[in-house]
Amino acid sequence: MARRGRGLARLGATVVALCLGIAVLSRFVDRMIFYPTPGVDLTPAELGVPAEEVFLRTADGVRIHAFYLPAPGETRALLFLHGNAGNASHRLPNAAALAELGTHVLLLDYRGYGRSEGSPSEAGVYADARAGLAHLVDARGFDERRIVAFGRSIGGAVAVDLAQGRALAGLVLESTFSSIGDVAASIFGGLPLGALVRGRFDSAAKIGRVRCPLLFLHGDRDRVIPIELGRRLFEIAPDPKVFEVLAGAGHNDTVLVGGRPYLERIRRFLDRVAPR
C-alpha cells in the first residue's frame, strides 16, 4: 500500500507539473501575440471626436474600456475590434471616419489594453468582444441584425469567433489571416515556432459557421500578414462574400493609402447589409 501511495503521489506531482508547464507556455505564447499599450494616448477631445468613454463588464468579471461614437439618427452599429498592438485610442481617428459613414461605433480596448483591466489572452479577447456586442444590444438597444463586426488583423479572428452562429448584419475582415499558425509559418518558415501557436486564433476552423455577409479587405503590400493568408480564409468562407484588394497598402496604412475609396467601399457594404 505504501508503494502504491508513493506511486500515486509521483503521478499527482507529474500532473501538477504538466499543468503548470502548460500554463507557463500559454502565458509565453500570449506575450508573443499581444503587445498592449496601457492608458489613453489620444483623447476624443484632443481629436475633436464626439465620443463617450464607457466601461463594460465581461462574463468572467473583467472591467474593460471602450469608446462609443454616436451617429445621431442612425439605426445601425459597428463593433470595432482592433489589432494586437497599441490601444483603442490610437484607432479613434479611424473610428470617427467610420462613424461618418452613418453608423454608431463601439471601439473596444481588449483586457490589458488602454484602460481595461486584466491581461490579454485568446479566450479573454473573445469574451471582451462578446461583452461589446452585449453592450450594443442591451445598453444601446440595437437589434443584433443591425450590427456589423469590423475586425482588423488579429481583430479579424476575434470577429470571426464572435460571429459564429449569430445573426449579425455583416462582417468586415481587414488584413486578417486563416490562423496564427499559418502566420508563424509564413514568417519563420521551417522553424518549429509554429508548433507553439498551432490551433490558436484558428479562423479557418470557424469561418464555416458564419452566416452573415462578409467583406474582406487586404493590402497587396502587407508584409506582416501576407495577402495570401487573407485569400486562404476567403476561399473557405461561405457566401455571400467579397474580397477587395487595397492596391499599394501594407498592414498598418490601409486607411491612409485607401483614402476615400476605401471608406466608400465599407459604406456600400454597410448600406447593403444594414440599410439606413
N, C-alpha and C positions, 0 to 999 in steps of 0.2 A: 504493500500500500504506500509506503514511504517513497519507493522508487517511482510509483505511478504519480504520486503527488508532485515529485520533483519534475517529472516529465511534463505534467500539465502546467506547472509554473513556468518552465522554459518556453513552452508553446505560447502561453499567455504573454510572456515578455517579448517573444518574437512578433506576435500580432501587434502589440503596442508599438514596438519599434518600427514595424512596417507602416502602421497608420501615421506615426509621427513623420516618417520619411516621406510619405505621400503628401502630407500637409505641407512640409517644408518645400518639397518640389513644386507643389501647386502655387505657393506664395512666390517662389522664384520665377515661375512662368508668368504670373501676374505682373511681376516687376519688369519682365521683358516686354510685356504687351502694353501696359498702361504708363503714361507719362503725365500725371495730373499736375496742374499749377493751382495752388490754393489761393483763396481770396478773389477779389474782383479787380482787374487791371483797367477796365474801361467801365464807366457808368453810363446809364441811359441819359442822364442829364448832360454829361460831357459831350455826348454824341448828338444831343438834340433828338433823341429817340423816345417817343412815348411808350414807356414800358413800366410794368409793375413787377416788383420783386415778390415772389411767393415762396413759401416753404411747404413741402409735401411730406407725408409720412408713408413710407413703403410698407408692404405687408410684413416684412421682417423687422419693422420698427426703426428704420434708419431715416433721419430727417435730411431731406435733400432740398437743394435750392434750384430755383428756376426763374426765368424772366417770362412774363406774359405780355405780349404785344397785341393790343386790340386793333381790330379793323371795324370801326363803327358801322352798323347797318348790315354787316355780312353774317351769313349763317353757316359758314364752314370754318374749319380749323386745321392747322398743320402742326404736327408734333415733330420738332427738330431734334434729331439725335446726332450729336457731333462725333468727331474722330477721337483718337486715343491720346492726344496731347493738348496742353493748354487748359482752358476752361471756357465756360459758356460766354463770358463777357467778350472774349475775342471774336465770337460769332455774331455779336449784336448788329453790326452793320449789315451783314448778310440776312439776318432775321428780319431787319427793318425793310430791306428790299423785297423780301418775300411777302411781308405784311402788305406792302403797297400793291401786290397783285390781287388784293381783295380777299385776304384770309387772316383770321386771328392766328397767332403763332405762339406756341409754348416751347421755349428753348430751355432744355434741361441741363443742369450740372449733374453728371453722374456722382455717385458716392465717392468721396475723396477728392473731388474736383471743386474748384471755386469755393463756395460757402457751404457745401454739403458735408455732412458727417461721414465717418467710416472710411474704408479703404476699398478701392475698386477690385472687382473680381468678375468673372464671366456671369455667374449666377446673379451677382449683385446688380450689374448694369441691366440685366434683363428685368429684374424686379423694379429697378428705377423707371424703366420705360413703361411698365405696367402701371406704376403709380402716376406717371404723367398722363397716360390715357384715361385713367380713372378720374383724374382731376378735371380733364376736359369734359368728360361725360357727367360726372356727379356734381362738381362745383360750378362748372360753366354752362352746363345744360345742352351740350352738343350731342346730337344723335351720332352714334359710332359710324353710321353710314355717311356722315358728312365730315369725317376726319381723315386726313391723309397723313401717313407717316413718311417723314423725309429722313433718310439715313445716309450719312457721308462716311466713307472709309469704314472703320470698324463699326460706326453707327449704322451702316447698312446691314451688317449681321445682326445687330440689335433689333433693327426694324423688321427683318425677316422673322426673327424669333417671335416678336410681338404679334405679327400679322397672321400667324398660323391659326387657321380655323376661325378667324374673326371676320366680321362684316365691315371692314374698313372701306372707305371710298376708294382709296388707291395707295400705292406705294411708290415713292421715288427713291431710287438707289443710285447714289453717285460715288464713283471711284471706289467701288467695293469689290469683293472677291468671293470665290467659291468656298474657301476655308482658310484658316490661318496656316494649316499645314501646307497648302498649296503656295501661300505667300512665302513661307520659310524655304520651301523647295526652290522657288524661283530666285530667291536672294542668295541662299547658301549652297545651292546645287546638291552635290553628293554628300555634304557633311551631315552627320547624324542629328543635327539640331531639330530637324523636322519631327523626330520621334517625340520630343518633349511637348510639342503642341498638337500632336495628332488628335483629332476629334474635337479640338477647340474651335469655337465660332464657326461651326460647320453649316454654313448656309445651304450648301448643296444638298445636304440631307433633309433640309426643312422646306426648301422653296416649293416643293410639290404640294405642300399643304396650304399654300397661299391662294386665296380665291378672289383677290381683287385685282384690278388692272395694274400693270407695272410699267414704270418709265425708268430705263437705265440711262445714265449719263456717265461718260468716261472720256478723259483726255487721252489723245493718242501719243502724248509725250510723257505719260505718267511713268516715272522710274521707281516709285515706291510700290505701287500695286499695278503691275503691267495690265494693259487693256485686255490682254488675252484671258486674264482671270475673271474680269468682268463679263467677257463674252462667254466664258465657260459656264458661269452661273445663268446667264441669259438663255443659253441654248437649252438648259434643262428646266427652265421656268415654264409654268403653264401660261397659256394665252388668257386674256389679251395682254400683249407686251410689245414694247418698242425699245430699240437700242439706238441712242443718239451719240455719235462721236463728236467730242469737243475738239475741233482741229486746233493744234498748237498748244493745247493746255497740258500742264503737268498735274501733279497731285494736289498742290495747295493753291493753285491760281485759277481754278475753273471759273470763279465768278469774275475775276479781273479780265481774263482772256475771253471768256464767253460773252461778257458785256450784256447789252440789252437783248440780243437774240437768245441768249441762254435763259434769261428771265422770262422772256416771252414764250419759250418752249414749255417752261414749267407752268406758266399761266394757262396756256392752251390745255395742258393736261388737267389742271385743276378745274377748268371750266367744263371739261368733258365728264369727269368722274363725279364732280360735286358742283353742278351749275349754280351760278349766282342768282 
